[in-house]
């Protein structure tokens, strides 16, 4: 299992469009991808889970990835979040 803490950089946080981008990216991998925010865990492959997280600009989340392609999955999700979802 790999883990990484990341701060939400885009000004509007993880609303519908960034949540959709995150779920689509997570779905490319067979690894289990969990996002932890305030001690609650959210499945990164579920749009409802990701949106219910309510992550805002500056919030810190932890990405936990486990599976055969965990390294690639962590890199892809990290790049997306740290890049501000292209905003």
WOBELMO-V556821 format. One record per residue. N is the residue number from 1. RES is the residue in three letters. PHI is phi in degrees with one decimal (NA if undefined). OMEGA is omega in whole degrees, -180 to 180 (NA if undefined). Layout:
n;res;phi;omega
N;RES;PHI;OMEGA
N;RES;PHI;OMEGA
This chain:
n;res;phi;omega
1;UNK;NA;176
2;UNK;-113.2;180
3;UNK;-138.1;176
4;UNK;-153.6;175
5;UNK;-92.0;-178
6;UNK;-139.4;174
7;UNK;-94.0;177
8;UNK;-73.1;-173
9;UNK;-100.2;-177
10;UNK;-74.2;-171
11;UNK;-59.8;-175
12;UNK;-93.9;179
13;UNK;73.2;-179
14;UNK;-96.2;175
15;UNK;-96.7;-172
16;UNK;-56.3;-176
17;UNK;-66.1;178
18;UNK;-62.9;178
19;UNK;-63.1;178
20;UNK;-62.9;178
21;UNK;-62.1;-179
22;UNK;-64.1;-179
23;UNK;-64.0;179
24;UNK;-62.9;179
25;UNK;-67.0;-180
26;UNK;-62.0;-177
27;UNK;-66.8;180
28;UNK;-72.6;-173
29;UNK;-116.7;177
30;UNK;-82.5;-179
31;UNK;-62.4;171
32;UNK;-78.4;-178
33;UNK;-123.9;-178
34;UNK;-117.8;174
35;UNK;-109.0;179
36;UNK;-110.9;176
37;UNK;-139.3;-179
38;UNK;51.1;178
39;UNK;65.9;174
40;UNK;-105.7;-179
41;UNK;-106.7;-179
42;UNK;-131.4;179
43;UNK;-76.5;-177
44;UNK;-70.2;179
45;UNK;-96.9;180
46;UNK;-117.3;-179
47;UNK;-59.6;-180
48;UNK;-66.5;178
49;UNK;-62.6;-176
50;UNK;-64.4;-180
51;UNK;-69.3;-179
52;UNK;-70.3;179
53;UNK;-64.7;179
54;UNK;64.1;-178
55;UNK;-74.1;-179
56;UNK;-112.6;178
57;UNK;-53.0;179
58;UNK;90.1;178
59;UNK;-64.8;176
60;UNK;-101.4;176
61;UNK;-122.4;175
62;UNK;-116.1;175
63;UNK;-98.9;177
64;UNK;-118.1;-176
65;UNK;-129.0;176
66;UNK;-142.7;179
67;UNK;148.6;-173
68;UNK;-65.3;180
69;UNK;-113.5;-175
70;UNK;-61.8;-178
71;UNK;-63.9;180
72;UNK;-64.0;-180
73;UNK;-64.1;180
74;UNK;-63.1;179
75;UNK;-61.7;-177
76;UNK;-66.7;-180
77;UNK;-67.6;179
78;UNK;-60.6;179
79;UNK;-59.4;-180
80;UNK;-63.3;-177
81;UNK;-69.4;-179
82;UNK;-67.4;177
83;UNK;-82.3;178
84;UNK;69.2;179
85;UNK;57.7;178
86;UNK;76.5;-179
87;UNK;-83.5;NA
